[in-house]
Amino acid sequence: MNKYLFKLLFNPFINNAYSRILRPFCNHLPDRMKIPVQCVFRLETGKTGVIRIKGNYTSYVTRQLFWNGMKGFEYDSSRLFMELAKRSKVFIDIGANFGYYSLLGKLANPGLHVIAFEPFPDALKALRANLSLNRIYDVQVEESGLFNTTGNAMMSYRINKDFPEILQLAGNNTLLQCSDDRTYRVQIGVERLDDYVNRKKIPPIDLIKIDTESTEHLILEGAFETLKKNRPVILTEVLAGGMNRDMTGILENLNYSSFGIRKHDIIKVKEFRSEGTESNFLIVPDEMKNAIEKIRF
């Protein structure tokens, strides 16, 4: 994109006007015209209602949600999650980022006890801002990460070179060593979920979402006793080439079954094999398989 056009389109006033005018015609726009947005927008979730989200130029997710609605990002996973949230009392959002799943959970079930873990400072600010936008004041926000140890760890992240001065919400921060352009580091506090639950005396957990860029299996290692005792349903992302064998081994020892999430359905799988760059999976205690398989979304 021409640098002068770039500067014009990402002027906050121009960007807001551009996006508001063209959004009603989004189904007819080519993808190149669906530029990142910085405005606050309403997201329709069907019969359940509406949530408000603050857009961010660095966030692929807010861009997709603004232009394409719920269908723009993890549509089937989101709809399934909302059905599960209606049936739950305590939900743990691990890797909450700007709060999408926490917001959906509270919309589906206003009485849901939500605990959102987000250790990255920029995402933490966005999470709190979005909760406030939706007048949600009872989500328990934790400024630390979950892992298989308790202490401190270094998180790697990248800064968007086009927008270095704003909150960085790419959502691909990781605690693993990486050799790409995630060259920036920040120290965060980490804790095993087992330790956190015991320390805070958390009531039985029904539902967990994990999206932590390939450390999901390490989080499950640190949650072994909690999973064994509480038997929550888990929604997790697996990146291509991720931790398939590690996840499978941990969950087999806990008598959990795994399902791939497809259009309007879940399909039992033997291993975590992602399609494309990433896939979401539902991990279910064996004693709950029949009930879960009957859910329609």
N, C-alpha and C positions, 0 to 999 in steps of 0.2 A: 504494500500500500504506500502511495506517495506520502512523504513525511508531513507535508502541509495538510493533506486530507486527513491523515491520522490525527494530527494535532487538533483539527477542527472537530472530528467525530467524537473524540474523547474529552473534549471540553465538557464539563459536567452539565451545563445548561443545554448545549447542543445535543449531547448524548441522551439526555432525558426527553427532550422534544422529539428527537428522531425515533427513539424506541417506543414512546407512547403513541405516536402517529402511525407507525408501521405494525405495531403488535396485532391489531385486529385483522391484518392481512397476512399473518405469519404463514398460513398454510400455502400461500402462493409465492412466498419469497424464496430465492435461492439461498443456500446456506451462507454464502459469502456476505450476504446482507444482514445476517443475524449476528450482529457484533456483540461483544460483551457489554453488559449494562451495569450501572452504578446506582440505579434508582431503587426505591422501595416499591415492591409490587405484590399484588394479590395472586395467590395460587389456588385455583379451584381444585378440590379433592373429591368431587362428586357429591353424593348425598351427605357425606360426613360434614362438609362445610368448607371453610376458607382459612388459609394461613397467610400471613404477611412475611415477606422475606426481603432483606436488604441485599441488593445485587452487589457484585464486586467484579472489577475488570479482570482479576487473576483467577476467578473461579469458573471452571468449566461447568460445574453443576448449576450455579445460579443462572448462567447463560442459557443452558438447556431448559431449565424450568421456566424461565421468562418467555422464551420464544415457542416452546413446544409443550408447555404444561407438564403435568405428571408423566405423560408419555415420553417426555424427553430424557428422563433419568430413572433407571431401575423401576420401571412402571409395575411389573408384576410383583417384584419383591416388595415394593412400597404398599401395594394393595393387600398382599398377603400379611405383611407386618401389621397393618391396621386391624385386620381381622383378629390376629393373635393378641394385639394390644387390648382389644375389647374384652378378652377373656382373662387378662392378667391383672395382677395387683402391684407387682414390683418389676420394673424394667431397668436394666443397666445398659447404658449407651456408651460403648467403649470406642473411642475415636470419634467423638461427637461432631467435630469440625464446627460448621456454623449452626448446627442444631437441627438439621432436616428431620431426622428420625425422632428426636425428642419432641419436636413440634407435632409431627404426625401422631405420635403416641398420645400426647395430651389432647389432641383434637378428637381422636377416636374414643378416648376414655379419660374424661377430665379428672377422674379420681385416681388415675394411675400414679403411683409413686415412681418418679423418674430420677435416676442418678446418672448424671452425664459426666464422663471423664474426658477432659481435653487439656493436655499439658502444653500445647503450643501457644505461646502468648497471643499471636494475631488471631488464631481461630477462637481462642477463649474470649477475646473481645467481641468477635462477631457472634458467637453463641449467646453471650449475655445481651447483646443488642437485639437479636432476633427474639429472644424470650420476652424482653421488655416490649418490643413492638406488638407482640401478641398478648400482652398483659398476663403473662404467665410468671408467677412469682414463687411457685412452690417446687420448681425443679432444683434438685440438689446438685450443684455444680462443683466438681472436684478438679483442682488445678494440677493434677498429677496424672501419670500414665500407669497402666497396668502391665505387668511383665511377669517373668518367672523368678524374679528376685525382688528384694526390697532394699531401696537405697537411692542412688543417683545414676543417671545414664546420660549419654550424649545423643541428642536428636539431630539428624542431618536434614537440611531443607534447602530449597533453591529460592532465589529471588528473581521474580519476573523482570527482565531487563527493560521491558517497555513501561512497566509501572512499579518502579522500585520504591516509591514513597508511600504506597498505600498498604493496607493489610494484605498479607500474602496468604491466599486461601486455595492454593492449588490442591491441597489435600494429599500430597504424596510424600509427606515427611516420614522418616523411618528411624528406628533405633538400630537397624542393621548397618554394617559397613557397606558403602556403595562407591562405585567408581565412575558415576556419571556427574552431571553438573550440580548435584546437591552438595555443594562444597561449604555451605554455611553450617555452623554448629551452635546449639544452645543446650545448656545443661538443664535437665528436668528431674523431678522426683518421680520414682517408680515404686510400685508396691504390688505384692501378690494379692490377687482377689481374695484368697483365703485369709490372709492377714487383715485386709481391709474389712471384710465381713465380720471377723471376730472382734476387731478393735472398735468398730462402729455399732456392733450388735444389729446388723441389718436383718430385717425380717426375710422370710423365704422368698427367693428370687424366682420369678416365673419365666422371664423373657430376657434374653441378652442379644445385643447386636454388636458385632466386632468388625471394624474396618481400620486396620492399623498397618497396611502396607507390608505384609509378609511376616509379621510377628504374631499372627493369630494363634499359631500352635504353641508359642511360648507363653502366651496369656492363658491358654487352656491348661498348660502345665502348672501354672501358679494358681489355678482355680479348681484343681482336682477334687479336693474335699468338698468344696461348695457344690460342684456339679454332682458329686456322689450323693450328697445329702438333699439338695433342693430339687434336682432333676429339672432344670429349666430347659426351655426350647431356645435354640441358638440360631440366629441368622448371621452368616459370616461371608465375607468376600474372600475369594482365592484368586490371586494374580496368576497369569500364565507362567508356568514353570515354577510355581510356588511350592508350598510345604505339604504336598499331597500325602506322602508316606507318614510324615510325622503326625499330621492330623488324624489319619486313619488309625494309627496305632494307639494314640491316646484315647480316642472315642470307642474303639473296640473294647478296651479294658473297662470302660464305664457303661457298656451295654447301650450305646447310642447307635441310631441309624441315620444315614445321610440321604438327603433328597436334593436333586437339582431342581431349580425353579425355572419353569417354562411358561409359555403363554397360558394363563388361566389354570395351571396345573403344577403339581410337583411329581417328580419321577425318582424312584429309588435308585441310588447309584452305589457302586462298590468302592469307588475312589473319587477323590477331588480332582477332576480333570477340567480345567477351565476352557471355555470356548472363546477364542479371540484373545483379547488382552486381559479380561477378567470375567469372573462369574460369581454369582451368589448361590449359596447353598443353605438349606435348612437342616439343622442337626437336631434330632428328636429322640428322647428317651424311648427305648423299645416298648415300654408299657403304654406309650401314648400314640404309637404309630397309627392305629386304626382311627382314632379320633381326629388326628391331624389330616389324614388322607381324605376325610370327608369335608374339609373346609373348602368352600368355593369363594373365589375372589375375582 
